Amino acid sequence: MTSELPLGRDVAYPRAYDPALLFPIARDAGRDALGIAGDALPFTGHDRWHAYELSWLDRRGKPVVATATFTVPADSPRLVESKSLKLYLNSLNSERFAGVDDVRARIAADLSAAAGGAVAVVFGLPPVEGGDRRGAERNPCVTRELEGDASPAPISIDGLDVACDEYDAPNPSLLSADAHDRAHELLHSDLLKSNCPVTGQPDWASVRIAYRGPRIDRAGLLRYLVSFREHAEFHEQCVERIFVDLLACCRPEELSVEARYTRRGGLDINPWRATPGLAAPTPARDPRQ
């Protein structure tokens, strides 16, 4: 199937609107390898895309530029390949629209058809983490966590003095937790790197792991994340692998895994997976994004 992906070959710049440029990929292929069968998902979640390069023409032919956030539900049967999404968005460059609502409706309909689930589309981007959040109050793509939810402050594990020597494949045996010591933590690392399964190019991300339950060994977690370094898998599949491995090896009662990948081709992807019932983290971007 990878030979059919637009990501791995030269594709002409689209000169006209074409929703057929979107290339959906069945999620089942990656989930079968994790032992996730059919509709029995152990997680809820979504894939949040940030689009930095979006343009179209107004009814009189004047260009309009915008940014946008697309949210694809994790229970949709398909993900959308990233280069195909870029090409699709470029195909809007010469298309005339009566107004922004028409653009939003068109994109939402096309992405929903490709993913097989309802994709939310809003214009604008979440704020950069730690920046001015006043715009977030006006941005409908920014949601709040459940009232009264006291989320712990993020703790970086990147400064741990650990030796790393596994890079070729994720090794869940590096993960462990102390069943006699309970914790409610949000652990953060900027050291997640994997490779595109089509081109072999590196994908860089920050990952945030929030959990409640037996205390996760931080050194082992850092070594586990580093073991993805030469692993080839799509962003969404990497996050699901991290979630499934943590759930199996550390037995948390609650678990949330969010990865914020750096931008490529005017897009960045932010998959989030969590135990059912948890509120989605407040959307934000990393400084690297």
Disulfide bonds with the S-S distance in Angstrom:
none
